[in-house]
């Protein structure tokens, strides 16, 4: 799925996220730039993830396509930097040390068997009642999780016992185009 955005588009979207966070931290302002690229105007699910020293520093997104991609990146770049309840808001001096990663999501699809999940390809959304948890496809690879661990952590993210999936939960999967500033600079693009 990685081929859906050209290298220059990935760079442009990453620059948008960084510029948005900087503007918000400096002035409290939010700007939605206008782009001619039709891909940026399509409604897409998107998450913006921040890493600092290879550790998570913030991650917030829209699992469903509710806004045009460029607007969703603006919203979630600010939210990941300032509203992730797991972290203190990012400070302006910290911004230089932060690596920004963007995950553009496909529409989630309900599955009936855990065996349909491919670790590393599929993100998961676990739901039961009012509980809901999402893990991006890169998470189990970063953590070296097995399929069972992945689903268990998805249950815990939803506020459920880790083994709740054995008793019955709704599972949806999605894929993502994932690109980051760190990866862009490593491959020399």
N, C-alpha and C positions, 0 to 999 in steps of 0.2 A: 504493500500500500504506500510505501515511501515515495514512489515516483509521482504522486499527484501534485506536488509543488516543486517548481524549479529552485535551484540553489539561491538565485537572487530574490525570489519570493520569500523563501525562508528567512533570509537575512533581513529583508524589509519588515517582515512581521515581528522578528525578534527586536529590531530597532524600535518598532512601534511600542512594544511592551516596555522596553527600557526607558524610552523617552516619556511614556505615559507615567511610569512610576516616578521618574525624576521630577516631572512637572507637578505631580500631585504632592510629593514630599516637600518641594520648594514653595509651592503657592496654594495648595489645596484645590487647584483647578483641574477640571477634566475636559479634554478635547477629543472629539471624534473626527479625525481627519477624513477627507473625502478621497476615495481612490477610484481610478477608472477600471481597475482590474475586476472583471466580473466574478472571479473566485472569492474575492474579499467581501462581496455583497451577498453571497449565498449564506443562508442561515445554517449554522453548524454548531454542534456541541464542541466545547473547547475548555481545556484546563491550562492554567499557567502555574508552573511549579518553579519555586526558587530554591536553589541550593547554595550553601555557603560552606566552604571547606569540606565538600563532598557530603554534607549532612543536609537534610531537609530543613528549609527555613520558612516555607509557606507553600500551600497548594490549595487553590480554589478554582472551581469551574462550573460550567453548565453541561450536565450530561446529555441534555437534549438540545436540538437546534432551535433556539428561541430568538436569537438575534443574528444579524449579519456578522460574519467572521471578524472583521476589523473591529466592530463595536464590542463583540464578546471578548476579544483580546484586551481591549481597553478596560472594560469592566473587571475582568478577572485578574489582570495585572495589578490593578489597584487593590482589589480584594485580597489577593494572595500576599501582598506586601503589608497590608494594614488591618485585615479583618480575620485572618486565620486564628481561631480561638486557641490553638495549641501554642502560639508564639506571641511575643511582644511585637508591636509594629516595627518594620524595618526602619532604620534611621538613614538619613542621607549619606553619612560617611560609610555605612555598611554597603551601600548600593554598589560601590566599585568592586567589592569582593564577591558579589552575588552572580551566579550563573543562572540565566533564565532559560527555561525549557517550556516549549509549547506542545501540547497534545491536541490534535484536531480529531474528533471522534466520529465514527460512523453511528448511525441510529441503532440503539440497543435492540436486540432480538431475544425473545424468551426461548429458553432451551428446556428440554425435558429430562436430559441425562447429564450427569456430571462429566461423563466420558466425552461429551461434545466440546469441552473446554480444552484448548491448547495453551499451556503455560507459555508465556512470552508473546503469543499472538493475540490472545483475548483478554480484554479487561472484563471485570465482572461487577454486576450490581446484584446484591443479595437483599431480598425484601421478605418481611413477614409482618403482617399487621401494619402498624405505623412505623416500624423499624426499617431502615434502609441504609445500606453501606455500599460504597463504590471503591474499587481499587483499579488503578490504571494498569495496562498490560505490562509496563516496564517494572512494576513493583516486585513481582515474584522473582524476576531475574536478578534484580538488585539485591534481594534478600536471600537468594538461593533456596527458594521454597519449592517443595513438591506440590503436586496438585492438591492433595489433602490439606496441606498447610495453607495454601492459597485460599481455599474455600473456607477453612476455619478462621483465618484472619479476616476474610470478607464478612463472615458472620459477626465476629467481634467488632468490626468497624460499624456494623449495623446495630450494635448494642445487644447482640444476642450471644448465648453461649457458643463457644467455638465449634461444638459438635451439633448445633441445631440443624445443620443441613442434612444430617442423617434422619431427622424426624420430619423434615419437609419445610422447604423454603422456596420462594420463587427466585430463579436465577436468570438473569439476562446477561448476554455477552455483547461486546462491541470491540472494534479494532480502532487503532489510532495511527495517525501520521505523527511521529515524534521527532522534534528537532530542537537543538539547544545551541546556545552561543559556544559552549565548550566543544561540542562536536563539530560545529561549523569551523572553528579555528583549528581543530586537530586535523581535519581533512584538507585544510588549506583552501577552502572554497571562498 
